[in-house]
Amino acid sequence: MPFKFPIGIYKVTDESMMPQFKPGGYVIINRWFSWLAVGDVVVLRHPAREMLIIKRISKIDGNMITVLGDSTAFSEDSRQFGPVDRSLVVGKVFRFYEPERNVEKEEERIGE
């Protein structure tokens, strides 16, 4: 099995976790988590499609977890696909980073 760094960075591309996690921002995850709790925000593999999703855990029942998006109008989650196996969790989110809107202005200051 290949080595995986304990930290991962993923870009948020949809509105399912608005307003806390905005599209265009990045989440930083811990891949080496030891437990999951209700309320944790996780990045996981979609149970039916080849994609990653970000959701909040709303229920834990053994190895099965129920995940929901914070913005229910824009979220495909356990309400549609049911509880998922916790083995689909890639990592727990511990930080959200929203880049500055004017990156060029920041780059001009480097090296001054």
N, CA, C and O of each residue as an XYZ file, in Angstrom:
448
protein
N       0.833     -1.170      0.000
C       0.000      0.000      0.000
C       0.893      1.254      0.000
O       1.814      1.349      0.811
N       0.629      2.212     -0.900
C       1.479      3.402     -0.968
C       1.313      4.294      0.261
O       0.250      4.343      0.880
N       2.388      4.993      0.593
C       2.371      5.922      1.722
C       1.477      7.116      1.405
O       1.519      7.651      0.297
N       0.672      7.530      2.373
C      -0.161      8.732      2.226
C       0.247      9.729      3.298
O       0.359      9.385      4.475
N       0.466     10.958      2.880
C       0.760     12.001      3.850
C      -0.429     12.177      4.782
O      -1.571     11.993      4.360
N      -0.187     12.531      6.039
C      -1.286     12.648      6.994
C      -2.203     13.842      6.732
O      -3.328     13.883      7.228
N      -1.726     14.802      5.960
C      -2.498     16.006      5.677
C      -2.850     16.028      4.198
O      -2.021     15.694      3.351
N      -4.083     16.423      3.887
C      -4.508     16.578      2.497
C      -5.209     17.917      2.324
O      -5.817     18.437      3.259
N      -5.117     18.469      1.119
C      -5.773     19.738      0.809
C      -6.682     19.505     -0.384
O      -6.251     18.975     -1.408
N      -7.953     19.906     -0.249
C      -8.943     19.705     -1.302
C      -9.704     20.995     -1.557
O     -10.040     21.722     -0.623
N      -9.971     21.273     -2.818
C     -10.729     22.460     -3.196
C     -12.224     22.179     -3.083
O     -12.694     21.127     -3.516
N     -12.968     23.114     -2.504
C     -14.421     23.013     -2.405
C     -14.998     23.516     -3.727
O     -14.694     24.628     -4.160
N     -15.832     22.691     -4.367
C     -16.344     23.054     -5.691
C     -17.859     23.227     -5.743
O     -18.387     23.661     -6.767
N     -18.566     22.902     -4.675
C     -20.027     23.062     -4.719
C     -20.517     23.824     -3.493
O     -19.730     24.188     -2.619
N     -21.815     24.059     -3.439
C     -22.413     24.871     -2.381
C     -23.067     24.045     -1.277
O     -23.807     24.593     -0.460
N     -22.809     22.743     -1.238
C     -23.514     21.882     -0.290
C     -23.171     22.143      1.175
O     -23.927     21.744      2.060
N     -22.052     22.803      1.444
C     -21.656     23.069      2.832
C     -21.632     24.562      3.152
O     -20.989     24.989      4.110
N     -22.338     25.350      2.341
C     -22.454     26.796      2.597
C     -23.222     27.018      3.898
O     -24.078     26.192      4.215
N     -22.985     28.044      4.651
C     -22.081     29.149      4.364
C     -20.669     28.951      4.911
O     -19.789     29.757      4.607
N     -20.422     27.922      5.695
C     -19.109     27.753      6.322
C     -18.009     27.409      5.327
O     -16.898     27.929      5.435
N     -18.296     26.546      4.365
C     -17.295     26.116      3.396
C     -17.741     26.574      2.012
O     -18.621     25.968      1.402
N     -17.132     27.640      1.527
C     -17.568     28.276      0.284
C     -16.843     27.693     -0.927
O     -15.676     27.316     -0.828
N     -17.536     27.617     -2.081
C     -16.870     27.178     -3.303
C     -15.663     28.075     -3.603
O     -15.713     29.291     -3.419
N     -14.589     27.449     -4.067
C     -13.361     28.178     -4.353
C     -12.368     28.159     -3.215
O     -11.189     28.453     -3.408
N     -12.843     27.808     -2.010
C     -11.949     27.706     -0.865
C     -11.354     26.304     -0.780
O     -11.648     25.440     -1.606
N     -10.533     26.098      0.210
C      -9.855     24.811      0.391
C     -10.079     24.292      1.799
O     -10.119     25.065      2.756
N     -10.224     22.979      1.923
C     -10.264     22.352      3.240
C      -8.963     21.584      3.438
O      -8.420     20.984      2.511
N      -8.490     21.623      4.660
C      -7.301     20.859      5.035
C      -7.794     19.726      5.909
O      -8.492     19.952      6.898
N      -7.427     18.489      5.537
C      -7.927     17.324      6.266
C      -6.799     16.553      6.926
O      -5.643     16.608      6.508
N      -7.176     15.838      7.965
C      -6.293     14.893      8.648
C      -6.693     13.498      8.183
O      -7.791     13.031      8.485
N      -5.805     12.832      7.450
C      -6.082     11.473      6.963
C      -5.843     10.421      8.042
O      -6.365      9.311      7.942
N      -5.073     10.747      9.060
C      -4.724      9.781     10.097
C      -5.583      9.974     11.336
O      -5.064      9.972     12.452
N      -6.881     10.141     11.158
C      -7.787     10.325     12.286
C      -8.025      8.986     12.971
O      -7.944      7.933     12.338
N      -8.321      9.032     14.275
C      -8.531      7.783     15.003
C      -9.992      7.552     15.374
O     -10.364      6.418     15.677
N     -10.827      8.579     15.361
C     -12.240      8.400     15.677
C     -13.059      9.420     14.910
O     -12.546     10.438     14.443
N     -14.348      9.121     14.791
C     -15.306     10.036     14.175
C     -16.386     10.342     15.206
O     -16.725      9.493     16.030
N     -16.919     11.545     15.156
C     -17.978     11.954     16.074
C     -19.055     12.704     15.304
O     -18.789     13.299     14.260
N     -20.261     12.668     15.825
C     -21.347     13.454     15.248
C     -20.922     14.919     15.266
O     -20.424     15.423     16.273
N     -21.123     15.586     14.151
C     -20.719     16.981     14.006
C     -19.420     17.170     13.260
O     -19.142     18.267     12.776
N     -18.602     16.108     13.154
C     -17.362     16.210     12.385
C     -17.678     16.460     10.916
O     -18.639     15.912     10.376
N     -16.862     17.291     10.277
C     -16.948     17.484      8.827
C     -15.866     16.614      8.207
O     -14.707     16.648      8.621
N     -16.264     15.832      7.202
C     -15.351     14.872      6.590
C     -15.363     14.996      5.069
O     -16.348     15.423      4.468
N     -14.248     14.612      4.471
C     -14.179     14.391      3.024
C     -14.289     12.895      2.841
O     -13.573     12.129      3.486
N     -15.187     12.473      1.958
C     -15.378     11.042      1.730
C     -15.617     10.755      0.255
O     -15.966     11.641     -0.525
N     -15.419      9.494     -0.103
C     -15.719      9.050     -1.463
C     -17.223      8.872     -1.594
O     -17.867      8.265     -0.739
N     -17.771      9.409     -2.676
C     -19.202      9.255     -2.948
C     -19.496      7.769     -3.087
O     -18.730      7.061     -3.740
N     -20.585      7.268     -2.493
C     -20.849      5.818     -2.528
C     -21.239      5.278     -3.907
O     -21.164      4.069     -4.128
N     -21.652      6.137     -4.836
C     -22.131      5.635     -6.125
C     -21.381      6.209     -7.331
O     -21.514      5.694     -8.441
N     -20.603      7.262     -7.125
C     -19.894      7.897     -8.240
C     -18.428      8.087     -7.901
O     -18.043      8.086     -6.732
N     -17.620      8.248     -8.929
C     -16.178      8.454     -8.753
C     -15.899      9.920     -8.445
O     -15.466     10.667     -9.322
N     -16.143     10.333     -7.210
C     -15.876     11.706     -6.811
C     -15.773     11.793     -5.296
O     -16.250     10.917     -4.574
N     -15.146     12.861     -4.827
C     -15.067     13.127     -3.398
C     -16.117     14.158     -3.036
O     -16.431     15.040     -3.834
N     -16.662     14.046     -1.824
C     -17.648     14.993     -1.334
C     -17.271     15.418      0.082
O     -16.538     14.715      0.779
N     -17.777     16.569      0.494
C     -17.559     17.064      1.853
C     -18.920     17.150      2.535
O     -19.852     17.750      2.000
N     -19.028     16.546      3.721
C     -20.303     16.499      4.445
C     -20.048     16.505      5.953
O     -18.926     16.289      6.411
N     -21.111     16.756      6.707
C     -21.064     16.722      8.168
C     -21.716     15.420      8.647
O     -22.771     15.030      8.145
N     -21.094     14.759      9.605
C     -21.653     13.523     10.168
C     -22.827     13.874     11.074
O     -22.693     14.688     11.988
N     -23.983     13.253     10.815
C     -25.158     13.516     11.648
C     -25.539     12.321     12.516
O     -26.273     12.471     13.493
N     -25.038     11.124     12.160
C     -25.361      9.936     12.957
C     -24.288      8.874     12.713
O     -23.782      8.733     11.599
N     -23.953      8.137     13.755
C     -23.011      7.020     13.659
C     -23.696      5.796     14.236
O     -24.205      5.822     15.356
N     -23.701      4.719     13.453
C     -24.297      3.464     13.893
C     -23.338      2.336     13.515
O     -23.416      1.776     12.421
N     -22.432      2.014     14.444
C     -21.416      1.001     14.145
C     -20.465      1.516     13.079
O     -19.854      2.572     13.239
N     -20.341      0.756     11.975
C     -19.477      1.175     10.873
C     -20.184      2.048      9.860
O     -19.575      2.475      8.879
N     -21.452      2.318     10.077
C     -22.218      3.134      9.137
C     -22.376      4.551      9.680
O     -22.623      4.750     10.870
N     -22.227      5.538      8.781
C     -22.424      6.933      9.174
C     -23.442      7.581      8.248
O     -23.539      7.248      7.067
N     -24.189      8.504      8.810
C     -25.124      9.310      8.027
C     -24.492     10.681      7.880
O     -24.085     11.294      8.867
N     -24.409     11.163      6.641
C     -23.779     12.450      6.373
C     -24.781     13.380      5.700
O     -25.586     12.962      4.868
N     -24.709     14.659      6.083
C     -25.593     15.670      5.522
C     -24.797     16.906      5.154
O     -23.788     17.221      5.785
N     -25.261     17.606      4.120
C     -24.688     18.898      3.785
C     -25.321     19.972      4.646
O     -26.471     19.834      5.063
N     -24.586     21.042      4.917
C     -25.131     22.140      5.716
C     -26.185     22.922      4.947
O     -27.113     23.466      5.546
N     -26.054     22.983      3.636
C     -27.006     23.699      2.791
C     -27.878     22.661      2.081
O     -27.561     22.218      0.978
N     -28.968     22.285      2.725
C     -29.767     21.155      2.244
C     -30.326     21.348      0.840
O     -30.564     20.364      0.140
N     -30.541     22.583      0.412
C     -31.072     22.827     -0.935
C     -30.071     22.446     -2.021
O     -30.472     22.138     -3.143
N     -28.768     22.462     -1.706
C     -27.733     22.186     -2.707
C     -26.987     20.885     -2.448
O     -25.982     20.622     -3.108
N     -27.441     20.068     -1.515
C     -26.659     18.919     -1.078
C     -27.258     17.581     -1.505
O     -28.444     17.315     -1.308
N     -26.407     16.754     -2.092
C     -26.736     15.335     -2.272
C     -26.019     14.614     -1.137
O     -24.795     14.683     -1.032
N     -26.769     13.931     -0.298
C     -26.187     13.347      0.903
C     -26.950     12.084      1.295
O     -27.620     11.485      0.454
N     -26.859     11.674      2.550
C     -27.499     10.433      2.995
C     -29.015     10.444      2.833
O     -29.638      9.383      2.860
N     -29.610     11.595      2.667
C     -31.051     11.639      2.395
C     -31.362     11.009      1.037
O     -32.457     10.485      0.831
N     -30.399     11.058      0.109
C     -30.584     10.434     -1.205
C     -29.960      9.042     -1.285
O     -30.594      8.109     -1.778
N     -28.711      8.892     -0.801
C     -28.015      7.613     -0.983
C     -27.934      6.761      0.274
O     -27.353      5.677      0.235
N     -28.498      7.217      1.386
C     -28.519      6.412      2.607
C     -27.218      6.494      3.385
O     -26.286      7.178      2.963
N     -27.143      5.801      4.522
C     -25.910      5.775      5.314
C     -24.770      5.156      4.502
O     -25.001      4.341      3.609
N     -23.545      5.553      4.825
C     -22.370      5.053      4.108
C     -21.417      4.381      5.093
O     -21.428      4.675      6.288
N     -20.608      3.487      4.578
C     -19.606      2.812      5.406
C     -18.502      3.807      5.756
O     -18.071      4.585      4.905
N     -18.051      3.781      6.998
C     -17.019      4.739      7.432
C     -15.703      4.542      6.691
O     -14.843      5.423      6.726
N     -15.526      3.403      6.019
C     -14.303      3.193      5.235
C     -14.226      4.141      4.034
O     -13.159      4.289      3.438
N     -15.341      4.783      3.671
C     -15.334      5.749      2.565
C     -14.765      7.105      2.984
O     -14.488      7.948      2.131
N     -14.590      7.321      4.283
C     -14.052      8.599      4.768
C     -12.567      8.683      4.429
O     -11.784      7.796      4.769
N     -12.200      9.760      3.758
C     -10.805     10.017      3.392
C     -10.091     10.745      4.517
O      -8.917     10.487      4.781
N     -10.800     11.660      5.186
C     -10.190     12.394      6.286
C     -11.156     13.364      6.934
O     -12.218     13.674      6.393
N     -10.758     13.840      8.116
C     -11.551     14.819      8.874
C     -11.028     16.220      8.579
O      -9.823     16.472      8.589
N     -11.968     17.120      8.315
C     -11.603     18.511      8.051
C     -11.238     19.186      9.368
O     -11.967     19.085     10.355
N     -10.089     19.881      9.370
C      -9.756     20.649     10.569
C      -9.510     22.122     10.266
O      -9.290     22.911     11.184
N      -9.543     22.501      8.993
C      -9.336     23.915      8.658
C      -9.921     24.219      7.294
O      -9.867     23.388      6.388
N     -10.488     25.423      7.148
C     -10.952     25.918      5.860
C     -10.132     27.150      5.530
O      -9.921     28.015      6.380
N      -9.673     27.225      4.294
C      -8.875     28.358      3.850
C      -9.530     28.951      2.620
O      -9.742     28.261      1.623
N      -9.850     30.237      2.696
C     -10.411     30.939      1.553
C      -9.337     31.880      1.024
O      -8.965     32.835      1.705
N      -8.830     31.623     -0.188
C      -7.734     32.460     -0.710
C      -8.184     33.901     -0.915
O      -9.365     34.187     -1.111
N      -7.218     34.781     -0.865
C      -7.487     36.198     -1.127
C      -8.032     36.353     -2.537
O      -7.649     35.617     -3.447
N      -8.908     37.295     -2.704
C      -9.516     37.525     -4.013
C      -8.517     38.081     -5.024
O      -8.612     37.766     -6.210
N      -7.566     38.897     -4.585
C      -6.637     39.531     -5.509
C      -5.242     38.936     -5.313
O      -4.389     39.532     -4.655
N      -5.024     37.768     -5.885
C      -3.765     37.050     -5.712
C      -2.618     37.811     -6.364
O      -1.512     37.819     -5.823
N      -2.847     38.451     -7.508
C      -1.772     39.178     -8.199
C      -1.179     40.256     -7.313
O       0.034     40.467     -7.325
N      -2.013     40.942     -6.545
C      -1.529     41.995     -5.646
C      -0.620     41.390     -4.588
O       0.403     41.989     -4.255
N      -0.953     40.241     -4.058
C      -0.113     39.550     -3.071
C       1.212     39.137     -3.697
O       2.264     39.296     -3.079
N       1.169     38.608     -4.916
C       2.394     38.146     -5.577
C       3.356     39.300     -5.839
O       4.568     39.086     -5.831
N       2.868     40.503     -6.067
C       3.729     41.653     -6.331
C       4.583     42.001     -5.110
O       5.665     42.571     -5.248
N       4.096     41.657     -3.921
C       4.825     42.021     -2.705
C       5.929     41.018     -2.361
O       6.782     41.317     -1.525
N       5.934     39.857     -2.975
C       6.945     38.852     -2.666
C       8.298     39.339     -3.171
O       8.425     39.745     -4.326
N       9.304     39.299     -2.306
C      10.654     39.679     -2.681
C      10.961     41.165     -2.541
O      12.072     41.587     -2.863
N      10.013     41.967     -2.072
C      10.277     43.407     -1.891
C      11.120     43.645     -0.673
O      11.443     44.791     -0.360
